[in-house]
Amino acid sequence: MRLLLDTHVLLWWVTGDRKLPTQCVAWIVDRANEIAISPVSAYEIRFKAHKGLLPHGEAALEAIERVVGSAGFLSMPLTWAHAIAAGTLPMTHRDPFDRLLAGQAIAEGYSLLSADAAFDHLGAVRVWA
């Protein structure tokens, strides 16, 4: 599978949060799967930390940098094509972070690993256990 991690999944993975289902953990650690993260998640975490919505956001960013490198995740750059794809998605969900992640996933042929059913209305393939 080719999976792009939603921001909350990335945070739960790095912190070992039990909200991340066992099956999702299995998909992430399975080296046969291609796991990608997006700079959109870094922006979302930093933005929400700055607004006081994510109190440990700065520490999470540092932990992500350490863990992601050793886990072998790919960093999916945000491209012009991704932004255009995100801009053409239906307006059923207006969260700009989610729209960009969906645009990336659609343009690159990835499934989004996310608990957020809002992606289902954007045309992105979402998987969850």
C-alpha beads as a LAMMPS data file, in Angstrom:
LAMMPS data file: protein, C-alpha beads

129 atoms
128 bonds

1 atom types
1 bond types

-500.0 500.0 xlo xhi
-500.0 500.0 ylo yhi
-500.0 500.0 zlo zhi

Masses

1 110.0

Atoms # bond

1 1 1 0.000 0.000 0.000
2 1 1 1.018 3.589 -0.544
3 1 1 -0.117 5.581 2.485
4 1 1 0.057 9.289 3.202
5 1 1 -0.308 9.871 6.940
6 1 1 -2.839 12.442 8.089
7 1 1 -1.432 14.839 10.674
8 1 1 -3.219 13.275 13.636
9 1 1 -1.974 9.814 12.614
10 1 1 1.574 11.128 12.441
11 1 1 1.227 12.678 15.893
12 1 1 -0.323 9.522 17.364
13 1 1 2.417 7.381 15.789
14 1 1 5.242 9.510 17.171
15 1 1 3.729 9.775 20.648
16 1 1 2.604 6.141 20.830
17 1 1 -0.978 7.252 21.411
18 1 1 -3.384 4.330 21.829
19 1 1 -5.939 6.109 19.654
20 1 1 -4.017 4.682 16.705
21 1 1 -5.573 1.251 16.031
22 1 1 -3.334 -1.804 16.041
23 1 1 -4.071 -2.498 12.373
24 1 1 -2.940 1.019 11.425
25 1 1 0.295 0.512 13.349
26 1 1 0.794 -2.769 11.478
27 1 1 0.375 -1.015 8.120
28 1 1 2.842 1.705 9.124
29 1 1 5.565 -0.712 10.263
30 1 1 5.114 -3.083 7.316
31 1 1 8.167 -2.329 5.143
32 1 1 6.231 -3.580 2.107
33 1 1 4.111 -0.432 2.386
34 1 1 5.302 2.957 1.204
35 1 1 4.633 5.469 3.991
36 1 1 4.776 9.182 3.241
37 1 1 4.387 12.326 5.276
38 1 1 3.754 15.837 4.042
39 1 1 5.206 19.225 4.942
40 1 1 1.552 20.227 5.198
41 1 1 1.506 18.321 8.505
42 1 1 4.493 20.298 9.789
43 1 1 2.695 23.512 8.884
44 1 1 -0.529 22.337 10.541
45 1 1 1.262 21.326 13.741
46 1 1 3.258 24.575 13.926
47 1 1 0.197 26.684 13.097
48 1 1 -1.955 25.022 15.752
49 1 1 0.843 25.193 18.330
50 1 1 1.269 28.905 17.618
51 1 1 -2.469 29.455 18.129
52 1 1 -2.359 27.529 21.415
53 1 1 -4.455 24.658 20.047
54 1 1 -1.658 22.099 20.276
55 1 1 0.269 22.739 23.498
56 1 1 3.116 20.309 22.779
57 1 1 3.358 21.029 19.078
58 1 1 6.972 22.216 19.120
59 1 1 8.123 19.082 20.946
60 1 1 6.071 16.980 18.530
61 1 1 7.833 18.535 15.540
62 1 1 11.226 17.677 17.015
63 1 1 10.109 14.115 17.787
64 1 1 8.728 13.702 14.285
65 1 1 12.052 14.693 12.743
66 1 1 13.861 12.087 14.871
67 1 1 11.386 9.248 14.435
68 1 1 10.489 9.716 10.787
69 1 1 14.078 9.436 9.588
70 1 1 14.658 6.180 11.397
71 1 1 11.262 4.790 10.336
72 1 1 12.089 5.226 6.654
73 1 1 9.072 7.399 5.836
74 1 1 9.188 9.372 2.603
75 1 1 8.778 13.118 2.691
76 1 1 6.322 14.039 -0.048
77 1 1 7.097 17.556 -1.268
78 1 1 4.191 19.891 -1.850
79 1 1 4.065 20.749 -5.543
80 1 1 2.182 23.095 -7.808
81 1 1 0.160 20.135 -9.125
82 1 1 -0.842 19.174 -5.566
83 1 1 -2.033 22.712 -4.843
84 1 1 -4.070 22.799 -8.059
85 1 1 -5.586 19.390 -7.261
86 1 1 -6.503 20.629 -3.773
87 1 1 -8.048 23.768 -5.217
88 1 1 -10.355 21.803 -7.486
89 1 1 -11.762 19.515 -4.784
90 1 1 -15.446 19.825 -3.844
91 1 1 -16.193 22.424 -1.193
92 1 1 -17.760 19.823 1.096
93 1 1 -14.832 20.204 3.489
94 1 1 -13.059 23.537 3.831
95 1 1 -10.119 22.698 6.128
96 1 1 -7.114 23.892 4.087
97 1 1 -4.718 21.368 5.645
98 1 1 -7.008 18.448 4.811
99 1 1 -7.624 19.777 1.311
100 1 1 -3.885 19.958 0.623
101 1 1 -3.297 16.452 1.992
102 1 1 -6.168 15.134 -0.128
103 1 1 -4.787 16.910 -3.197
104 1 1 -1.376 15.335 -2.621
105 1 1 -2.830 11.869 -2.101
106 1 1 -4.997 12.068 -5.210
107 1 1 -2.248 13.484 -7.432
108 1 1 0.324 10.904 -6.290
109 1 1 -1.952 7.848 -6.090
110 1 1 -1.711 7.407 -2.323
111 1 1 -4.401 6.453 0.164
112 1 1 -4.779 8.648 3.211
113 1 1 -4.390 6.906 6.547
114 1 1 -6.855 8.901 8.605
115 1 1 -9.690 8.585 11.095
116 1 1 -11.275 11.664 9.512
117 1 1 -14.238 10.670 7.323
118 1 1 -14.267 14.187 5.825
119 1 1 -11.698 12.934 3.293
120 1 1 -14.313 10.570 1.883
121 1 1 -16.210 13.551 0.475
122 1 1 -13.123 15.028 -1.155
123 1 1 -12.489 12.128 -3.495
124 1 1 -9.373 10.858 -1.746
125 1 1 -9.106 7.175 -0.897
126 1 1 -9.041 6.850 2.885
127 1 1 -8.106 3.766 4.883
128 1 1 -8.713 3.174 8.560
129 1 1 -8.976 0.132 10.775

Bonds

1 1 1 2
2 1 2 3
3 1 3 4
4 1 4 5
5 1 5 6
6 1 6 7
7 1 7 8
8 1 8 9
9 1 9 10
10 1 10 11
11 1 11 12
12 1 12 13
13 1 13 14
14 1 14 15
15 1 15 16
16 1 16 17
17 1 17 18
18 1 18 19
19 1 19 20
20 1 20 21
21 1 21 22
22 1 22 23
23 1 23 24
24 1 24 25
25 1 25 26
26 1 26 27
27 1 27 28
28 1 28 29
29 1 29 30
30 1 30 31
31 1 31 32
32 1 32 33
33 1 33 34
34 1 34 35
35 1 35 36
36 1 36 37
37 1 37 38
38 1 38 39
39 1 39 40
40 1 40 41
41 1 41 42
42 1 42 43
43 1 43 44
44 1 44 45
45 1 45 46
46 1 46 47
47 1 47 48
48 1 48 49
49 1 49 50
50 1 50 51
51 1 51 52
52 1 52 53
53 1 53 54
54 1 54 55
55 1 55 56
56 1 56 57
57 1 57 58
58 1 58 59
59 1 59 60
60 1 60 61
61 1 61 62
62 1 62 63
63 1 63 64
64 1 64 65
65 1 65 66
66 1 66 67
67 1 67 68
68 1 68 69
69 1 69 70
70 1 70 71
71 1 71 72
72 1 72 73
73 1 73 74
74 1 74 75
75 1 75 76
76 1 76 77
77 1 77 78
78 1 78 79
79 1 79 80
80 1 80 81
81 1 81 82
82 1 82 83
83 1 83 84
84 1 84 85
85 1 85 86
86 1 86 87
87 1 87 88
88 1 88 89
89 1 89 90
90 1 90 91
91 1 91 92
92 1 92 93
93 1 93 94
94 1 94 95
95 1 95 96
96 1 96 97
97 1 97 98
98 1 98 99
99 1 99 100
100 1 100 101
101 1 101 102
102 1 102 103
103 1 103 104
104 1 104 105
105 1 105 106
106 1 106 107
107 1 107 108
108 1 108 109
109 1 109 110
110 1 110 111
111 1 111 112
112 1 112 113
113 1 113 114
114 1 114 115
115 1 115 116
116 1 116 117
117 1 117 118
118 1 118 119
119 1 119 120
120 1 120 121
121 1 121 122
122 1 122 123
123 1 123 124
124 1 124 125
125 1 125 126
126 1 126 127
127 1 127 128
128 1 128 129
